Amino acid sequence: MDFTVYPAIDLRGGKCVRLVQGDFGRSKEYDADPVERAREWERRGAGAIHVVDLDGAKEGRPVQAELVGRISGAVGVPLQVGGGIRTLDDLALLRRSGASRVVVGTAAVEDRELRLRAVEELGPSLVVALDARDGVVATHGWQRSSGVPVLELAEEISEDGVASVLYTDVARDGVGTGAALEDTAALARIIPTIASGGVRDAGDVAALSRLDGVVGVIVGTALYEERVTLEDLLRAANQG
């Protein structure tokens, strides 16, 4: 699998925002128009875009499917979409809305039968989100702890045929403290992994791209705060 840099678009109330450590009380709005932001990421070279329905993650159902559809219709690159997906119908809704890949967290963690059926229906287009605090998987929009260690769950979902996971160290997300290289590498030895959380610069992206089994990285705050450009990240990924 090629290494992909995914600029992030996190949706809340129809706008593009960023949270700090998954805290809905620490939200910063960046763009009134996520559709135009997606067009900009495409213009600047993004090969794919990661979209999160934060309202959906909080409510436990897709809320922004219509907006996802408008974003999908405005760009020619694939969308990887997550947030609030709890049922197979939710999966189907987002696929109809234009999601090329669908990220499932809570439901895939808590319901193995749903996970197995999602693998059957989506194959490699299914990504399971493993969001962690202190090595334990968090669920329900990062608001609860599952009590299950990340590496233990990774072994199980790999055996179930899941093609890749999205790993986020919640404590690092939105604060720019650097990528969790060791933890990401440990997970990637079990299953192909997309890294997320804390990425601050091109050096982080280059380091991640060199790790065996790490197939991508999601970058949000560092781009929105203009600490680094997407062009720099893409170059780093290609040179890593």
C-alpha positions as CSV (number, residue, x, y, z in Angstrom):
1,M,0.0,0.0,0.0
2,D,1.3,3.5,-0.9
3,F,1.8,6.0,1.9
4,T,-1.0,8.7,1.8
5,V,-1.0,12.1,3.5
6,Y,-4.6,12.9,4.4
7,P,-5.4,16.5,5.2
8,A,-8.3,16.5,7.6
9,I,-11.7,18.2,7.5
10,D,-13.5,17.9,10.8
11,L,-17.2,18.9,10.5
12,R,-19.2,20.5,13.3
13,G,-22.4,22.4,12.7
14,G,-21.6,22.4,9.0
15,K,-18.3,24.2,9.5
16,C,-14.6,23.1,9.5
17,V,-13.2,22.9,13.1
18,R,-10.5,21.3,15.2
19,L,-10.9,19.8,18.7
20,V,-8.1,19.6,21.2
21,Q,-7.7,16.0,22.6
22,G,-11.2,15.1,21.4
23,D,-12.7,17.6,23.8
24,F,-15.9,19.2,22.3
25,G,-15.6,22.0,24.8
26,R,-12.2,22.9,23.2
27,S,-13.2,23.5,19.6
28,K,-11.8,26.1,17.2
29,E,-13.5,27.0,14.0
30,Y,-11.3,27.5,10.9
31,D,-13.6,27.6,7.8
32,A,-17.2,28.4,7.2
33,D,-17.1,26.4,4.0
34,P,-15.7,22.9,4.2
35,V,-16.4,22.4,0.5
36,E,-14.0,25.1,-0.5
37,R,-11.4,23.8,1.9
38,A,-11.6,20.4,0.2
39,R,-11.1,22.0,-3.1
40,E,-8.1,23.8,-1.8
41,W,-6.5,20.6,-0.5
42,E,-7.1,19.0,-3.9
43,R,-5.5,22.0,-5.7
44,R,-2.5,21.8,-3.4
45,G,-1.9,18.1,-4.2
46,A,-3.8,16.0,-1.8
47,G,-4.4,12.5,-3.2
48,A,-7.2,11.9,-0.6
49,I,-9.0,13.8,2.1
50,H,-10.1,12.6,5.6
51,V,-13.5,13.8,6.7
52,V,-14.9,13.4,10.2
53,D,-18.5,14.1,11.2
54,L,-17.9,15.3,14.8
55,D,-21.6,15.9,15.4
56,G,-22.2,12.3,14.3
57,A,-19.4,11.0,16.6
58,K,-21.1,12.7,19.5
59,E,-24.7,11.7,18.6
60,G,-23.9,8.1,17.5
61,R,-25.4,8.5,14.0
62,P,-24.2,10.3,10.8
63,V,-25.4,13.9,10.9
64,Q,-23.4,15.5,8.1
65,A,-24.0,13.0,5.2
66,E,-25.5,15.7,3.0
67,L,-22.4,17.8,3.5
68,V,-20.2,14.8,2.8
69,G,-22.0,14.4,-0.5
70,R,-21.4,18.0,-1.4
71,I,-17.7,17.7,-0.6
72,S,-17.5,14.5,-2.6
73,G,-19.2,16.1,-5.6
74,A,-16.8,19.1,-5.5
75,V,-13.5,17.2,-5.6
76,G,-12.0,14.4,-7.7
77,V,-10.0,12.8,-5.0
78,P,-11.3,10.0,-2.7
79,L,-12.8,10.8,0.7
80,Q,-12.2,8.7,3.8
81,V,-15.1,9.4,6.1
82,G,-15.9,8.6,9.7
83,G,-17.9,9.8,12.7
84,G,-21.0,8.2,14.3
85,I,-21.2,5.1,12.2
86,R,-23.0,2.5,14.3
87,T,-24.9,0.3,11.8
88,L,-24.6,-1.2,8.3
89,D,-27.2,1.3,7.2
90,D,-24.9,4.1,8.3
91,L,-22.1,2.5,6.2
92,A,-24.4,2.4,3.2
93,L,-25.5,6.0,3.7
94,L,-22.0,7.3,3.7
95,R,-21.0,5.2,0.7
96,R,-24.0,6.7,-1.2
97,S,-22.8,10.1,-0.1
98,G,-19.5,9.6,-1.9
99,A,-17.2,8.1,0.7
100,S,-14.6,5.9,-0.9
101,R,-13.5,4.5,2.4
102,V,-15.5,4.4,5.6
103,V,-14.0,4.6,9.1
104,V,-15.8,2.8,11.9
105,G,-14.8,3.1,15.5
106,T,-17.2,2.3,18.3
107,A,-19.4,-0.1,16.5
108,A,-16.4,-2.1,15.2
109,V,-14.9,-2.2,18.6
110,E,-18.1,-3.3,20.5
111,D,-19.9,-5.4,17.9
112,R,-17.8,-8.2,16.3
113,E,-20.7,-9.4,14.2
114,L,-21.2,-6.0,12.7
115,R,-17.4,-5.8,12.1
116,L,-17.4,-9.2,10.2
117,R,-20.4,-8.1,8.1
118,A,-18.7,-4.8,7.3
119,V,-15.6,-6.6,6.2
120,E,-17.8,-8.7,3.9
121,E,-19.6,-5.7,2.4
122,L,-16.7,-3.2,2.1
123,G,-13.5,-5.3,2.0
124,P,-10.5,-2.9,1.9
125,S,-12.8,0.1,1.9
126,L,-13.4,-0.5,5.6
127,V,-11.1,1.2,8.1
128,V,-11.4,0.5,11.8
129,A,-10.6,3.4,14.1
130,L,-8.5,2.5,17.1
131,D,-8.4,5.6,19.3
132,A,-6.4,5.2,22.4
133,R,-5.8,6.8,25.8
134,D,-2.8,5.2,27.6
135,G,-2.9,2.2,25.3
136,V,-6.6,1.5,25.9
137,V,-9.2,1.9,23.1
138,A,-11.6,4.8,23.6
139,T,-15.1,4.8,22.1
140,H,-18.2,7.0,21.6
141,G,-16.4,10.0,20.2
142,W,-13.5,9.4,22.6
143,Q,-15.9,10.0,25.5
144,R,-15.7,6.5,27.0
145,S,-13.1,3.7,27.6
146,S,-13.6,0.2,26.2
147,G,-11.2,-1.3,28.7
148,V,-9.6,-3.2,25.8
149,P,-5.8,-2.7,25.1
150,V,-5.1,-1.4,21.6
151,L,-2.7,-4.2,20.5
152,E,-5.1,-6.9,21.8
153,L,-7.9,-5.6,19.7
154,A,-5.7,-5.1,16.7
155,E,-4.8,-8.8,16.7
156,E,-8.5,-9.7,16.8
157,I,-9.6,-7.4,14.0
158,S,-6.6,-8.5,11.8
159,E,-7.8,-12.1,12.2
160,D,-11.3,-10.9,11.2
161,G,-10.0,-9.7,7.8
162,V,-10.0,-5.9,8.4
163,A,-7.5,-4.5,5.9
164,S,-6.3,-1.4,7.8
165,V,-6.8,0.7,11.0
166,L,-6.7,4.3,11.8
167,Y,-4.7,4.9,15.1
168,T,-5.1,8.0,17.1
169,D,-3.3,8.8,20.3
170,V,-6.1,11.0,21.8
171,A,-3.7,12.7,24.2
172,R,-1.7,14.0,21.3
173,D,-4.6,15.0,19.0
174,G,-4.7,18.7,18.2
175,V,-1.8,19.7,20.5
176,G,1.2,19.3,18.1
177,T,3.4,17.4,20.5
178,G,4.6,15.0,17.8
179,A,3.5,11.7,16.4
180,A,3.4,8.6,18.6
181,L,6.1,6.8,16.6
182,E,6.7,3.9,18.9
183,D,3.1,3.1,19.5
184,T,2.2,3.5,15.9
185,A,5.1,1.2,14.8
186,A,4.0,-1.5,17.3
187,L,0.4,-1.5,15.9
188,A,1.7,-1.4,12.3
189,R,3.5,-4.7,13.0
190,I,0.1,-6.3,13.5
191,I,-2.0,-4.6,10.8
192,P,-1.5,-1.8,8.2
193,T,-2.0,1.5,10.0
194,I,-2.9,5.1,9.3
195,A,-1.4,7.4,11.9
196,S,-3.2,10.4,13.5
197,G,-2.7,12.7,16.4
198,G,0.0,15.2,17.2
199,V,1.7,15.5,13.8
200,R,3.6,18.8,13.9
201,D,5.9,19.0,10.9
202,A,7.4,17.3,7.8
203,G,9.8,15.4,10.0
204,D,7.0,13.6,11.7
205,V,5.5,12.6,8.3
206,A,8.9,11.5,7.0
207,A,9.5,9.4,10.1
208,L,6.1,7.7,9.9
209,S,6.5,7.0,6.2
210,R,9.6,5.0,7.0
211,L,7.9,2.7,9.4
212,D,7.0,-0.7,8.1
213,G,3.2,-1.2,7.9
214,V,2.4,2.5,8.3
215,V,0.3,3.4,5.2
216,G,-0.7,6.9,5.8
217,V,-1.0,9.9,8.1
218,I,-3.8,12.3,8.9
219,V,-2.8,15.9,9.5
220,G,-5.2,18.6,10.8
221,T,-4.1,21.3,13.3
222,A,-0.6,21.7,12.0
223,L,-2.0,22.6,8.5
224,Y,-4.8,24.8,9.8
225,E,-2.4,26.7,12.1
226,E,0.0,27.0,9.1
227,R,2.9,25.4,11.0
228,V,3.6,23.4,7.9
229,T,2.3,23.3,4.3
230,L,0.6,20.4,2.6
231,E,3.2,20.6,-0.1
232,D,6.0,20.1,2.5
233,L,4.2,17.1,3.9
234,L,3.8,15.5,0.5
235,R,7.4,16.0,-0.3
236,A,8.4,14.5,3.1
237,A,6.3,11.5,2.5
238,N,7.8,10.9,-1.0
239,Q,11.3,11.3,0.4
240,G,10.8,9.3,3.6
